[in-house]
């Protein structure tokens, strides 16, 4: 059984549990996870439809020949002259999808694709795919684990390369270039690099720019890349010389918040409880107003995917889930501190992917 066959089988199993009759997916991360590819994504409706009776593509004729190389699933082709509606009706009939079916829609598909399904099944009940494909994607298998470990090792190496090359007089963009090169040298692709020097570090999603690094700057370094269809994500802190007054206290508080979240993360615990564990440490230290983002997010075939560790998330954590723990404190006009680990949840708690210390790296 191929990986795609296995995942489609698992999807049908969870569809039965959740009483979902049809899952409709557009080209993107869900389809990539299920089949290992997705067709060219443009404005022409292209949908992978899965029911208990079969799987088939609503396929633009323009893309059919190229896509056929990757799958033997049935195609219901349509061209620009006829449009997709009749082809979709035929597909739904052949998959035995009832008019009052329960349909799970890919939340990332184009809105006009979703409307096409809604118009074809006006009496259907609708939900997003979080309880089906999303639920499966949250629990990583052994192959995914190994791929994520590889990605983490590559990111660790890129961070080390940046530390070795970082010096006063460089621009943030110069540091980012070292990181891009390190990912490329390891056969991976850099996807993002937030290099926030001094007061720029107080913006969690600072746009790396031409700010010149000077002695005494503490630097937020949040980087990630991809190889083999999966991602890395890690944040560490570095300083040129001696850190500014008050920095060590803030770093210690953020470190304690990470430790509290790691301790709280166990199978059966709600995601909001892990967020609360980290947030309480920072709030009790008097810096709650300076921690204004979620504690973490899932990581896999996307940089940000379920589960999300927010104050309101009721997602129950399960063994095999992979997510970040990344609390931070951001002091406007001064500096920011964020420490980030990616972990996989085991039966006895988290396994951390990175091998890098979270201590401040003094350069």
N, C-alpha and C positions, 0 to 999 in steps of 0.2 A: 504494500500500500504506500503510495506516495505521500509526501507531507501534505499536499493539497487535498488528497482524498481523506486523509486522517482528520484534517481540520474541518472539512465539510461534514464529515461524520459527527465530529464533536459538536459542530454548530447545530446540526439537526437534533442532537440529543438535548441541548439546552433550549432550543426552540420548543421542543415537546414539554419540557419542564415549565417554561414560561408561557405556554399556550400561544405561541406566535406562529402564524400560518405562513407568512412570507417575510423574508429579509431582502431588502433592495439596497444595493451598494453601488455607489459611483466610483469612477477611477480615483484611487488615492490609497491611503495607508491601510484601511480595512481590507481592500481588495488585494493589496500587496501581501498582507499577512496571510490571507486565505489561500491565494493561488501562486504567490511568488512573483507576480508581475501585475501590471495593469495596462490596458490599451492607452493609446494616445488620448490625452484629456483635452477636449476643446468644448465648444458650445453645442456640438451635436450630442443629443442624449445617448448615453452609453450606460447600461445598467446590468449588473450581475444580480439575477433573481434566484433565490433559493427557497424551495418549499420542501415538504416531506416527500413529494413525488418527483423531484428532479431539480436540476440547476441549468440555467440557460442565460445567455447574453441577449439583451436588446443591443444590436450592434449596427452602427453606421456602416453602410456598404463600403464607404471610403476606407475604413480601417480594418475590414474583415480579413483581407489576405494577410496583412502583417501580423494580426493577432492570432490567426490560426496556427502559426508556428509554435505558439506557447500553450495551447489548450485544445482538448477535443470536446469541450462542452458545446452544446447546441447553440447555434446563432440564429436569431430572428432579425434578419437584416432589413434595413430600410434605406432609402436614398432621399436625396434632397427634394426630389420632385414629389414623392408620395408622402413624406413625413413619417414620424415614428408611431403614430397612434394605432394604426391597424396591426402593425407588427407586434406592438405591446399587447394588444388584446389577444392575439393568437398565442403569444407566449403564456399569458395568464391562464388561458383556457387549457393549454396543454399541461401546465403545471398544476391544474385542478385547484386554482385559487378561487375561493367562493367570493361572492359580492360583498359579504359581510365579514370578510377575513380580518384577522388581527395582523397588522403590518408593522414591521420595524424598519424605519428609514435610516440610512446612513446620515448622521447629523452633519457631516462635512460635505455632502454632495451639493451641487448647484441647486438653487431654489427652484429653477424652472424644471429640473429633473424631478424633484419632489412633487411639484404641481402636476406633472404628467402622470405619476402614480396615483395621486389623489383624484384626478379627473377620471382615470380608468376604473377606480374603485371608490366611488363617492360614499358608499355606505360602510366602508371599512373603518375599524378603529385604528388609530395610529399612535406610534411611540417612536422614540429614537432607539438606536442600536446598543445602548449601554448595557442592557440586560442580556444581550446575545453575543455578538461579535466582541463588543467592548469587554464583557465579563471574561471571555476566553483569553483575550489579549493581555489582561492584567496578570494572569498566572503564567509565568514563563516556564518552558520546558528545558530539558538539559542542554539541548543545542543552543537555545536562545541564551541561556546562562553563560555558556562558553564564549559565545560571540560578544556578550556584554563585558565579560572579563577581559577579552582581547581589547575591546574599545577602551576600557578603563586603563589598561596597561599603556596603551598608546597615548592617552591623555596625560597620564603621569609623566611619561617621557617628555611630552611637549612642555609641561609645566617646568620640569627640571631644566630643559633647554632654555626656557625664558629666564629662569633664575640665574643660570650661568652667564647669560648674555646681557642681563639688565644692568644698567649703570646710569649715573647722573648725566644729563645732557641729551639722552635719548628722548624721542617722542613716544607717546602711547602707541602710535602706529608702528614705530620701529619694533616695539615689543611684540605687537600683533604679527608682524612679518616673521619674526623668529618662530612663533607658534605655528603659523601657516606652513612654514618650511618643514618644521619637525613632523607635523601630521603627514605632509606629502612624502617626506623621506621614508616614512614608515608604511607607505601605501594607502594611507587614509586621506580623507578630505576634511579640512577645518570647516566647521559650519558657523561658529560664532566665537568671538573673543571680546569680552568686556574688560578693558584695561582702564581702571579708574584711579588716577593719581590724586592724592591729597583730597581737596574738597570735591573733586569729581566722583570720588568713591561714595559720597553721600547720595548719589542717584543710582538706585539699584540696577537700572537698565541704561546706564551711561553709554553714549555713543562714542566709542574709541576715536580719538582725534589727534590733533597736533600739539596737545599740551606737553611741555618739556618737563621731564622728571628732574627733580632737584634733591639735594641732601635733606634728609628728614621727612621725605614723602613716604606715607604708607600707601600701598597700592592694592586695590581689589583686583584679583585676577580670576575671572570666570570664563572658562573655555570649554569647548566641546567639539567633537568631530564625528565622523562616520566611516565605517568600513563594514562590508558584508551586510548592508541594509539595516544596521543598528547603530546606536548613538552612545556617546559619552557626554558627561557633564560634571565639572568639578570646579569648586571655588576655593582659593587659598589667598593668604595675605602675605605681602612682602614689604620690607622697609629698606630705604636707602639710609644707612647710618642708624641714628637713634630715633625712635618713634616720638611723636609729639606728646606733650603732657596729657595725661589721662587716657592714653591709648591702651596701655596694658590692662587697666581696669575693665575697659569695654571689651577687649578681646577675651578676657577671662569670663565675663558674663555670657558672651555668645558661645564660648566653648561649653560652659555649664548648661546652656540651653540645648546644644547639640546632644550632650550626654543624657540629659533628661528625656529628650525625644527618643533617643536610641533605647533607653531603658523602657519607655512606655510602649514602643512598637512591638507588639506580639500578635500572633493569630487570634482572632476573635475580638480584638480591640477596634473601636470605631476610629476612623481617620481623624475626626475632630478631637479625640482624646490625645493623640500624638501632638497635634497642633497646640492644644491647651498646655501640655507638659512643657513645650519649648517656650510658649508665650508667657506662661506664669513666671518662669525664671526671670525673663527680661522685665516683665511688669513689676514684679516684686523688688527688683533692683532699682526701680524708678525710671526706666527707659521705655515703658510700654508704648508711648506715643511715637517712638522712633523705630518701631518694628511694625511696618504697615503693609506687609505682603504675607501670603500664605507660607506655611512651614515647608511644604514640599509638593512635588508632582511626580507622576509616574514617568518612567523612561523605558524605551524599547525601540520599536521601529519608528517612533517619533520622539522628538526631544521632550515634548510635553504631551502626556497622555494620561488616562486614568490609571491609578486613583489620584485624586487631588487631596492634599492634606490641608484643609481649611477649617475655620472655626465652625462651619455649618455642615461639613460633610459627614453624612451618616454611613458612608461606605464601611463595611466591616472588612478589616484587613485579613488576608488569607496567606497561607504559606505559598511561596512562589511569586508573590508580588514584588515588583521592583520599583523603588521610588527614591526621591531625594529627601534629605533632611537638611535644610539650609536657612536657619534663622539668621537675622542680621539686626544691627543697630546702625542708624544713619543720622549723623549729626550735621545739620546744614552748615555749610561754610567751613567745616573742619575736616571730617573724614567719615568713611563708612567701614564697617566690619561685617563681612559675611563669610561663614564657613559652611561648606557643602560636602556632604557625603552621598553617594549613591549606594543603596543597600538592596539586598534581596532578603525577603523575610523567610526565615527558617522556622521550624517547629519550636525552637528554643530562643528565637529572637533574631536580630539582624546580623547578616554577614556583609561587611563593608567591602566594596570592590577595590577602592584605591589603597595603595600602600604608602601614601605620603602622609607625613605628620600634619596635624592641624596647627602646630605651633607657628608663631610668627617667624618668617624666614628673613633673617637680618643679612643684608648684602653689603 
